[in-house]
Amino acid sequence: MTETSDAVRAAQHTRRRALIVPREHGAWGLLLVPLFTGVVAGFASEHRIWRLLLFTVAALSLFWLRTPVESLMGIGSLTANTKEERRTALVASVLLATVATACLTDLMWKGQDSQLLLLGGATAFALLVQSALGSRGRSGRMAAQMVGAIGLTCTAPAAYYIGTGRLSERAFILWAANWIFAGNKIHFVQLRIHSARASNFGEKFERGKLFLLAQPVFFASLVIASFWRVLPPLAIVAFVPALVRGTLWFCRKPKSLDVRSLGWSEMKHGVVFGILLAVAFIYS
């Protein structure tokens, strides 16, 4: 009897945790990697360290806030059903909203860093469009993820802006670079999932020919952007590991899909990309 009660309590605890903690590991990466690149590339002076910390806490709080709010509204993968679950989700929502509001108020007090409102508006719009596309079901899933990535990668220009005090062209180039990488990652993951039963190159090509043919075009575009000084030359190196892994997959022997392993592999690619891109912007 005691073992049964313990198992029930453990299950309830796990469910309550899932109601308030974001479960999309890939989304965490899409948020944190751009945030890292923005902080490093935009690190200008010591007096802005505190402001960068405030922004980081605000960004993480707002990202986390979405999960308990969706649980309360019944539009997430899990819905708060019982009184205890609704209380848990409500308390988490209030705490996270309070932290985010306090940090953003401090950042924008007396008109400081007010252009965060522009980036915040763009992020909110992207997330609304993502929700609309997501409501279409499986047919709109990848498009929804691509649009949602616009909002998540907005942490790159925002952090760069906080660090330098300027929402310059470099901030938007940093945003674009992070979003392009995120799009490549999303497309590859969807390809792996939908091609889980592909047993040879022909079957893989049939399902992913658009992705494969886009790789050399993508690389050529990066070279042209570098030639015209739109993108730092070293930034090309940041994209190379992802381009190689996406191309070589078509030639590798088939094996069963391990979603967890795929997720961790993509996380590692994201970390490598973030470090290389930040270095490219520092030395450009």
Buried (B, 14 or more C-beta within 10 A) or exposed (E): EEEEEEEEEEEEEEBBEBBBEBEBEBBBBBBBBBBBBBBBBBBBEEEBEEBBEBBBBBBBBBBBBBBBBBBBEEEBEBBBEEEEBBEBBBEBBEBBBEBBEBBBEBBBEEEEBEBBEEBBEBBEEBBEBBBEBBEEEEEBBBBBBBBBBBBBBBBBBBBBBBBBBEBBEBBEBBBBBBBBBBBBBBBBBBBBEEBEEBEEEEEBBEBBEEBBEBBEEBBEEBEEBBEEEEBBBBBBBBBBBBBEBBBEBBEEEBEEEEEEEBBEBBBEBBBBBBBBBBBBBEEB
